[in-house]
Amino acid sequence: MSPSNWRWLRRVLLIIQLLMLLPIGWFIYHLLMPRNYFSTKAEVLPLNLTTGPFQTTYYASTNARGILIVATGDGGWSGQWEEPMALHAAAAGYAVGGWDCRNFANTRSFNQPQLVEAFNAAVAAVRQRAKLPATCPVWYTGWSTGAEWALAAAASPQRDPHLIGVLPAAPGERSRYGITSEDLLGLLSTGPGSFSLTELAPALQGIHVVQFSAGLDPLDDATWLDALGPQAPHKLIRIPGVLHDMDGAGERFQAEFDMAIQWMIDTPCLPQAPSRADPP
């Protein structure tokens, strides 16, 4: 091999090595980066749960017309997606409750009923702090892991009775009640405590679902939407030219988000079909 060819080969091998190191670097960043993001705009509301104490961060809104719970990615609350989303929603007229998935998973073991209880408690705390009526509408949203957990918290008959819909941003095909090292590495969630979004679909009857898909994100999954029936009005909104975080919950995403909530308000859910055991 000539010296010039050898130099090119070395460069190619170096690039391949760097690409192989990227997942490792991302994993280490997820494990070691500090979980101490602090919002100067939010107020901490304590929650008393069966799994132990927790909290939701409250973002006030003038003349709030509803409640929005914003759930984080597996890295926890940050200025990357969560804070811009919460501030936008509060400015748009929603009393916001922030939900830190990483902190919740780091401080307890839990299952779906306990996750449902926790989201309900966050809704109740925000409703009380904002002095909203018990009948005010409720929405859940989340990014990545938070998108998956928001769907799981809605897929239960014990969900808040005034939950209108869920707006998941870039969820994966599967998730877990908890966060493991494998999850942080981006591997498919399997084993005890894991679940697929398709498994949640039957329990989402009566709930609207609008999913956001990033055009440059190979990880989010929308195939599960096919499992939702007509009793769960749903649609997929693709945001072209953006990565997993929707351009940091950028302007295009925010505009689509606002229109999605209005679509939920304008689109009624069909009555649920009676089961065969129901009397005529």
C-alpha positions as MATLAB code, in Angstrom:
seq = 'MSPSNWRWLRRVLLIIQLLMLLPIGWFIYHLLMPRNYFSTKAEVLPLNLTTGPFQTTYYASTNARGILIVATGDGGWSGQWEEPMALHAAAAGYAVGGWDCRNFANTRSFNQPQLVEAFNAAVAAVRQRAKLPATCPVWYTGWSTGAEWALAAAASPQRDPHLIGVLPAAPGERSRYGITSEDLLGLLSTGPGSFSLTELAPALQGIHVVQFSAGLDPLDDATWLDALGPQAPHKLIRIPGVLHDMDGAGERFQAEFDMAIQWMIDTPCLPQAPSRADPP';
ca = [
       0.000    0.000    0.000;
       1.346    3.397   -0.933;
       2.004    6.003    1.799;
      -0.825    8.226    0.521;
      -3.333    5.359    0.584;
      -2.209    4.417    4.067;
      -2.802    7.948    5.302;
      -6.336    7.896    3.902;
      -7.006    4.519    5.497;
      -5.841    5.810    8.866;
      -8.172    8.787    8.555;
     -11.122    6.543    7.709;
     -10.353    4.254   10.654;
     -10.082    7.256   12.964;
     -13.497    8.519   11.845;
     -15.022    5.064   12.425;
     -13.527    4.936   15.920;
     -14.916    8.367   16.749;
     -18.366    7.343   15.545;
     -18.205    4.231   17.725;
     -17.306    6.370   20.735;
     -20.314    8.665   20.340;
     -22.830    6.304   22.040;
     -20.369    5.744   24.886;
     -19.891    9.478   25.334;
     -23.651   10.041   25.311;
     -24.101    7.303   27.929;
     -21.455    8.785   30.223;
     -22.984   12.247   29.796;
     -26.401   10.869   30.795;
     -24.962    9.135   33.845;
     -22.683   11.872   35.142;
     -24.207   15.206   34.151;
     -25.599   17.078   37.188;
     -29.364   16.954   37.833;
     -29.490   20.453   39.263;
     -31.221   22.551   36.607;
     -33.182   25.224   38.430;
     -35.928   27.300   36.886;
     -36.355   30.815   38.201;
     -39.892   30.828   36.803;
     -41.279   27.830   38.680;
     -42.613   27.157   42.160;
     -42.140   23.747   43.787;
     -45.342   22.033   44.936;
     -44.866   19.028   47.272;
     -46.674   15.758   46.591;
     -47.437   12.991   49.074;
     -47.493    9.683   47.207;
     -47.744    6.059   48.281;
     -44.223    5.594   46.905;
     -42.889    8.468   48.986;
     -42.687   12.269   48.766;
     -42.106   13.967   45.428;
     -42.840   17.331   43.828;
     -44.097   19.053   40.725;
     -42.863   22.414   39.500;
     -45.647   24.923   38.961;
     -45.637   27.533   36.197;
     -48.406   30.071   36.710;
     -50.555   31.420   33.912;
     -52.802   34.451   33.838;
     -56.434   33.364   33.410;
     -55.484   29.711   32.946;
     -57.969   27.699   30.897;
     -56.624   24.272   31.756;
     -53.777   22.212   33.173;
     -50.805   20.773   31.300;
     -48.397   18.273   32.862;
     -44.990   18.393   31.127;
     -42.865   15.255   31.584;
     -39.121   15.199   30.911;
     -36.808   13.039   28.900;
     -34.644   10.514   30.737;
     -32.074   13.227   31.512;
     -34.455   15.132   33.766;
     -35.617   18.739   33.665;
     -33.479   20.957   31.474;
     -33.450   24.033   29.305;
     -33.262   21.862   26.194;
     -36.961   20.971   25.755;
     -38.762   21.019   29.086;
     -38.278   24.629   30.209;
     -39.123   26.158   26.782;
     -42.210   23.939   26.591;
     -43.394   24.872   30.088;
     -42.871   28.593   29.539;
     -44.662   28.509   26.200;
     -47.634   26.623   27.626;
     -47.930   29.000   30.585;
     -47.870   31.989   28.240;
     -50.520   30.288   26.081;
     -52.938   30.027   29.009;
     -52.240   26.732   30.780;
     -51.287   26.138   34.395;
     -48.245   23.899   34.029;
     -46.942   21.144   36.252;
     -43.397   19.980   35.521;
     -42.650   16.278   35.975;
     -39.024   15.133   36.286;
     -38.876   11.520   35.111;
     -35.211   11.076   36.028;
     -35.668   12.236   39.616;
     -38.801   10.123   40.003;
     -37.017    6.992   38.773;
     -33.923    7.694   40.877;
     -35.893    7.904   44.117;
     -38.223    4.892   43.981;
     -39.458    1.746   42.300;
     -42.945    2.009   40.815;
     -45.485    0.406   38.522;
     -48.202    1.770   36.266;
     -50.875    2.309   38.959;
     -48.343    4.245   41.030;
     -47.378    6.342   37.998;
     -51.059    7.090   37.371;
     -51.442    8.093   41.020;
     -48.423   10.378   40.759;
     -49.652   12.205   37.655;
     -53.085   12.581   39.244;
     -51.447   14.093   42.323;
     -49.539   16.574   40.167;
     -52.778   17.594   38.454;
     -54.508   18.050   41.814;
     -51.648   20.152   43.198;
     -51.576   22.430   40.148;
     -55.376   22.722   40.148;
     -55.380   23.767   43.800;
     -52.489   26.211   43.430;
     -54.005   27.829   40.345;
     -57.462   27.897   41.983;
     -59.038   26.195   38.999;
     -62.384   24.373   39.142;
     -62.428   20.599   39.519;
     -63.879   20.299   36.017;
     -61.115   22.192   34.206;
     -59.593   20.303   31.251;
     -56.278   18.489   31.618;
     -53.604   17.509   29.114;
     -50.371   15.536   29.404;
     -47.288   16.034   27.267;
     -43.768   14.723   27.434;
     -40.588   14.288   25.466;
     -38.937   10.924   24.794;
     -39.224    8.967   28.070;
     -41.700   11.567   29.324;
     -43.846   11.007   26.236;
     -43.985    7.286   26.975;
     -44.782    7.813   30.657;
     -47.478   10.389   29.869;
     -49.219    7.800   27.697;
     -48.882    5.162   30.419;
     -50.324    7.560   33.016;
     -53.310    8.163   30.737;
     -53.894    4.488   29.883;
     -55.873    3.673   33.001;
     -59.473    4.010   34.196;
     -57.995    5.707   37.290;
     -56.649    8.649   35.233;
     -57.938   12.123   35.980;
     -61.562   12.168   34.785;
     -61.055   15.472   32.970;
     -58.004   14.390   30.977;
     -58.654   15.438   27.380;
     -55.574   14.103   25.673;
     -51.874   13.322   25.493;
     -49.349   15.043   23.230;
     -46.264   12.784   23.143;
     -43.120   14.169   21.486;
     -40.684   11.608   20.033;
     -41.622    8.501   22.038;
     -39.934    5.190   21.385;
     -41.500    1.843   20.602;
     -41.063    0.574   24.177;
     -40.455    2.045   27.618;
     -40.133    1.076   31.261;
     -41.487    2.004   34.675;
     -38.071    3.211   35.744;
     -34.817    4.130   33.995;
     -31.929    1.680   33.679;
     -28.409    2.046   32.315;
     -29.535    0.251   29.155;
     -32.340    2.781   28.725;
     -29.879    5.656   29.012;
     -27.781    4.054   26.297;
     -30.809    4.114   23.989;
     -31.345    0.355   23.898;
     -34.842   -1.080   23.503;
     -36.531   -1.472   26.892;
     -37.163   -5.139   27.666;
     -37.664   -7.350   30.684;
     -39.505   -6.722   33.959;
     -41.287   -3.390   34.202;
     -41.074   -2.673   30.489;
     -44.019   -2.078   28.181;
     -44.801   -1.282   24.573;
     -46.942    1.635   23.488;
     -49.090   -0.797   21.529;
     -49.996   -2.498   24.824;
     -51.319    0.812   26.145;
     -53.578    1.491   23.153;
     -56.758   -0.341   24.294;
     -56.807    1.602   27.579;
     -56.603    4.970   25.806;
     -60.210    4.902   24.605;
     -61.831    8.247   25.289;
     -58.486   10.070   25.117;
     -57.135   12.161   22.237;
     -53.559   11.495   21.130;
     -51.431   13.776   18.952;
     -47.894   12.541   18.472;
     -45.020   14.687   17.227;
     -42.292   13.065   15.138;
     -38.944   14.741   14.446;
     -37.862   14.487   10.830;
     -34.215   13.734   11.683;
     -34.880   11.372   14.604;
     -34.410    7.647   13.854;
     -35.523    6.546   17.340;
     -39.100    7.735   17.767;
     -41.858    5.316   16.762;
     -45.312    6.041   15.362;
     -46.414    2.565   14.248;
     -48.247    2.007   17.533;
     -50.804    4.661   16.560;
     -52.364    2.076   14.235;
     -53.514    0.198   17.346;
     -55.686    3.112   18.484;
     -59.322    2.772   17.510;
     -61.904    5.422   16.593;
     -62.719    5.882   20.278;
     -59.266    7.480   20.664;
     -59.012   10.282   18.073;
     -55.391   10.526   17.040;
     -53.001   11.902   14.473;
     -49.299   12.210   13.747;
     -47.594   15.553   13.169;
     -44.172   15.442   11.524;
     -41.755   18.310   12.138;
     -39.281   18.241    9.243;
     -35.608   19.084    9.583;
     -35.372   18.787   13.379;
     -33.655   16.367   15.745;
     -35.035   14.424   18.712;
     -35.713   17.523   20.842;
     -37.859   19.244   18.166;
     -35.298   22.025   17.788;
     -35.410   22.630   21.528;
     -39.224   22.823   21.479;
     -38.774   25.506   18.847;
     -41.271   27.846   17.257;
     -42.538   25.389   14.641;
     -43.133   22.749   17.299;
     -44.866   25.219   19.608;
     -47.201   26.379   16.850;
     -48.112   22.796   15.961;
     -48.605   22.035   19.652;
     -51.100   24.871   20.077;
     -53.056   23.755   17.025;
     -53.048   20.155   18.288;
     -54.687   21.160   21.561;
     -57.333   23.097   19.656;
     -57.902   20.057   17.438;
     -58.513   17.972   20.545;
     -61.053   20.489   21.817;
     -62.848   20.555   18.457;
     -62.816   16.782   17.849;
     -65.236   14.706   19.946;
     -64.446   11.170   21.002;
     -66.811    8.528   19.651;
     -68.797    6.602   22.277;
     -67.068    3.448   23.381;
     -68.474    0.287   21.871;
     -70.322   -1.841   24.456;
     -68.666   -5.092   25.419;
     -70.410   -8.388   24.745;
     -71.067   -8.717   28.468;
     -73.050   -5.482   28.554;
     -76.841   -5.832   28.555;
     -78.657   -4.536   25.445;
];
